[in-house]
């Protein structure tokens, strides 16, 4: 004897979907907190106070960063021409090289400025502006080379 289900639609069971209820609130009584930048008059807002703004053109420096000719432990950069803020320190350049070239410690890099046939190893605390003003002899773009320190 076969028993049949007497409920209509019992064979076609569908999952129950619960939708969350939404509540609406009015925000007329809430005040938005103003940013310090918004407190400045429009005339006083400069590129330095605006978020995600580019540095002024006179604060940019262009240079070539390439592998030292005698370097054999690391490869070269895909893009050697760099344009960045002149406030950037040599420390940050080394960190950039470590990330781009997947080197275990960026402290192993030396940044060398070629002055004629002699190379000057640049200190980590120098900025690119310091290099441009105090070490360069010409006003055009300059070339920096990188290599791994001999002790590394």
Buried (B, 14 or more C-beta within 10 A) or exposed (E): EEEEEEEEEEEEEEEEEEEEEEEEEEEEEEEEEEEEEEEEEEEEEEEEEEEEEEBEEEBEBBBBBBBBEEBEEBEEBEEEEBEBBBEBBBBBBBBBBBEBBEBEEBBBBBBBBBEEEEBEEBEBEBBBBBBBEEEBEEEEBBEBBBBBEEEE
